[in-house]
């Protein structure tokens, strides 16, 4: 994790960080032509991408509700999305699709899924219920999250949002990740005098696994 210059504005501190959360790479969450009804029996979904890994993506949930006419898919209860070492866990995940405009939509296969949702692209995704994001050594937690597919922005919010990378820890109330640039802003809690961004950086020798110096 690379720490860059922070911006101070009164009691609000925004610390800009460089992070490599491939688990936030939800831009290709559902490729055109992919259909929930076409997914394999093991839960893997064609076209679904959670990281740069070539491993299949698997979605587990207690319940899946398809709102065909609304273009909405709601995963509820112990939601877990995994691909390789990337993992997303939450109580609920709601996927909102935006239908292709007339003339732009490619011919749909005869075995296309429910309501043609497979021919749609993602507009945004709402995540709620103890959100947990993990990729490699990096972990982010919060109460709710939203992914804006058009602007490639992931926002994680809560009373305490925590971003960790190994022994490095950043806490705040809002994490905004710009997926196109790999830049993220961690903001403090507004209206709280003690709501500041907290950063704990481990010593370099500790991060590299070096032994602590001996004392005489």
C-alpha positions as CSV (number, residue, x, y, z in Angstrom):
1,X,0.0,0.0,0.0
2,X,1.4,3.4,-1.0
3,X,0.5,6.3,1.1
4,X,0.2,9.6,-0.7
5,X,-0.2,13.2,0.5
6,X,-3.4,13.7,2.5
7,X,-5.8,16.7,2.3
8,X,-6.8,18.5,5.5
9,X,-10.0,20.6,5.6
10,X,-11.0,21.5,9.2
11,X,-11.8,18.3,11.1
12,X,-12.2,16.4,7.8
13,X,-9.2,14.5,6.5
14,X,-9.2,12.7,3.2
15,X,-6.3,10.3,2.7
16,X,-5.6,9.3,-0.9
17,X,-4.3,5.8,-1.3
18,X,-3.2,3.6,-4.0
19,X,-4.8,0.2,-3.7
20,X,-5.0,-2.9,-6.0
21,X,-8.4,-4.3,-5.0
22,X,-9.1,-6.6,-8.0
23,X,-12.1,-7.7,-6.0
24,X,-13.6,-4.3,-6.8
25,X,-13.3,-4.9,-10.5
26,X,-17.0,-5.4,-11.0
27,X,-17.2,-3.6,-14.4
28,X,-17.6,-6.9,-16.2
29,X,-20.0,-8.3,-13.6
30,X,-22.3,-9.6,-16.4
31,X,-21.1,-9.6,-20.0
32,X,-23.8,-9.1,-22.7
33,X,-25.3,-12.4,-23.6
34,X,-24.6,-14.0,-20.3
35,X,-27.8,-15.3,-18.6
36,X,-28.5,-16.4,-15.1
37,X,-30.5,-19.3,-16.5
38,X,-27.5,-20.5,-18.4
39,X,-25.2,-20.7,-15.4
40,X,-23.7,-24.1,-14.6
41,X,-24.9,-26.3,-11.8
42,X,-21.9,-25.4,-9.7
43,X,-23.0,-21.8,-9.5
44,X,-20.4,-20.4,-11.9
45,X,-21.7,-17.7,-14.2
46,X,-20.3,-17.1,-17.7
47,X,-19.1,-13.5,-18.3
48,X,-19.0,-12.7,-14.6
49,X,-15.7,-11.2,-13.5
50,X,-14.6,-10.5,-9.9
51,X,-10.8,-10.3,-10.5
52,X,-8.2,-10.7,-13.3
53,X,-8.1,-14.4,-12.5
54,X,-9.2,-16.8,-15.2
55,X,-10.8,-19.0,-12.5
56,X,-14.6,-19.3,-12.7
57,X,-16.8,-17.0,-10.6
58,X,-19.1,-18.7,-8.1
59,X,-22.1,-17.1,-6.4
60,X,-23.7,-18.6,-3.3
61,X,-26.9,-17.2,-1.6
62,X,-29.8,-18.5,0.3
63,X,-32.3,-17.0,-2.1
64,X,-32.2,-15.5,-5.7
65,X,-35.2,-13.3,-6.8
66,X,-35.4,-12.4,-10.5
67,X,-37.5,-9.3,-11.2
68,X,-37.7,-9.8,-14.9
69,X,-39.7,-6.7,-15.9
70,X,-37.7,-4.4,-13.6
71,X,-34.3,-5.8,-14.8
72,X,-33.3,-6.6,-11.2
73,X,-31.6,-9.7,-9.6
74,X,-31.6,-9.9,-5.8
75,X,-29.3,-12.3,-4.0
76,X,-30.3,-12.6,-0.3
77,X,-28.8,-14.4,2.7
78,X,-25.2,-15.3,3.2
79,X,-24.2,-14.0,-0.2
80,X,-20.7,-15.0,-1.3
81,X,-19.1,-14.2,-4.6
82,X,-15.7,-15.8,-5.2
83,X,-13.1,-16.0,-8.0
84,X,-9.6,-17.3,-7.3
85,X,-8.4,-15.6,-4.0
86,X,-11.0,-12.8,-4.4
87,X,-14.0,-12.9,-2.2
88,X,-17.1,-10.7,-1.7
89,X,-19.5,-11.5,1.2
90,X,-22.7,-9.7,2.2
91,X,-26.2,-10.2,3.5
92,X,-27.7,-9.0,0.3
93,X,-26.6,-8.0,-3.2
94,X,-29.0,-6.4,-5.7
95,X,-27.9,-6.1,-9.3
96,X,-29.7,-3.5,-11.5
97,X,-29.5,-3.9,-15.3
98,X,-29.9,-1.3,-18.0
99,X,-31.5,-2.6,-21.1
100,X,-29.7,-2.1,-24.5
101,X,-31.2,0.5,-26.8
102,X,-33.2,-0.6,-29.8
103,X,-30.9,-1.2,-32.7
104,X,-27.9,-1.7,-30.4
105,X,-29.0,-5.0,-29.0
106,X,-27.4,-8.1,-30.5
107,X,-29.6,-11.0,-31.5
108,X,-30.4,-13.1,-28.5
109,X,-29.8,-16.9,-28.6
110,X,-32.8,-19.2,-28.5
111,X,-31.9,-20.5,-25.1
112,X,-31.5,-17.0,-23.5
113,X,-32.4,-16.6,-19.9
114,X,-35.3,-15.1,-18.0
115,X,-36.7,-12.0,-19.5
116,X,-33.7,-11.3,-21.6
117,X,-31.7,-10.0,-18.7
118,X,-28.8,-11.8,-20.2
119,X,-28.8,-9.2,-23.0
120,X,-28.5,-6.4,-20.5
121,X,-25.5,-4.6,-19.0
122,X,-25.0,-3.6,-15.4
123,X,-26.2,-0.2,-14.3
124,X,-25.3,-0.5,-10.7
125,X,-25.0,-2.9,-7.8
126,X,-26.1,-2.4,-4.2
127,X,-24.5,-4.4,-1.4
128,X,-25.7,-4.5,2.2
129,X,-25.4,-6.4,5.4
130,X,-21.8,-6.5,6.8
131,X,-20.0,-6.1,3.5
132,X,-16.6,-7.9,3.3
133,X,-14.2,-7.6,0.3
134,X,-11.0,-9.5,0.1
135,X,-8.3,-9.9,-2.5
136,X,-4.9,-11.3,-1.6
137,X,-3.6,-9.4,1.5
138,X,-6.2,-6.6,1.1
139,X,-9.5,-6.5,3.0
140,X,-12.2,-3.9,3.2
141,X,-15.3,-4.0,5.4
142,X,-18.3,-1.7,5.8
143,X,-22.1,-1.7,6.3
144,X,-23.2,-1.0,2.7
145,X,-21.7,-0.6,-0.7
146,X,-22.6,0.6,-4.2
147,X,-20.9,-0.1,-7.5
148,X,-21.5,2.5,-10.3
149,X,-20.8,0.6,-13.5
150,X,-20.9,3.7,-15.8
151,X,-18.4,5.7,-13.8
152,X,-16.5,2.6,-12.5
153,X,-16.7,3.8,-8.9
154,X,-17.2,1.6,-5.8
155,X,-18.4,3.2,-2.6
156,X,-18.2,1.4,0.7
157,X,-19.9,3.2,3.7
158,X,-20.6,2.5,7.4
159,X,-20.1,3.6,11.0
160,X,-16.6,2.2,10.6
161,X,-15.1,1.4,7.3
162,X,-11.8,-0.5,7.6
163,X,-9.2,-1.0,4.8
164,X,-6.3,-3.3,5.6
165,X,-3.3,-4.5,3.6
166,X,-1.2,-6.8,5.7
167,X,-0.3,-4.9,8.8
168,X,-1.4,-1.5,7.4
169,X,-4.8,-0.3,8.6
170,X,-6.9,2.6,7.5
171,X,-10.3,3.4,9.1
172,X,-13.0,6.0,8.3
173,X,-16.7,6.1,7.4
174,X,-16.5,6.1,3.6
175,X,-14.3,4.5,1.0
176,X,-14.5,5.6,-2.6
177,X,-12.6,3.5,-5.1
178,X,-12.1,4.7,-8.7
179,X,-11.6,1.5,-10.6
180,X,-10.3,3.1,-13.8
181,X,-7.4,4.8,-12.0
182,X,-6.9,2.4,-9.0
183,X,-7.2,5.4,-6.7
184,X,-9.2,5.3,-3.5
185,X,-10.3,8.0,-1.0
186,X,-11.0,7.2,2.7
187,X,-13.1,9.9,4.4
188,X,-13.8,10.6,8.0
189,X,-17.2,10.6,9.7
190,X,-19.1,13.9,9.2
191,X,-20.6,15.5,12.3
192,X,-18.4,13.6,14.7
193,X,-15.6,15.6,16.5
194,X,-13.6,12.4,17.0
195,X,-14.5,11.0,13.6
196,X,-11.1,11.3,12.0
197,X,-9.4,9.0,9.5
198,X,-7.0,6.7,11.3
199,X,-3.9,5.2,9.6
200,X,-1.6,2.6,11.1
201,X,1.5,1.8,9.0
202,X,3.7,-1.1,9.9
203,X,7.5,-0.5,9.9
204,X,9.1,-1.5,6.6
205,X,11.2,-4.3,8.2
206,X,8.0,-5.8,9.7
207,X,6.2,-5.6,6.4
208,X,9.2,-7.4,4.7
209,X,9.3,-10.0,7.4
210,X,12.5,-8.8,8.9
211,X,13.3,-9.6,12.5
212,X,13.1,-6.9,15.1
213,X,16.5,-5.5,16.2
214,X,17.8,-7.2,19.3
215,X,18.3,-5.1,22.5
216,X,21.3,-5.4,24.7
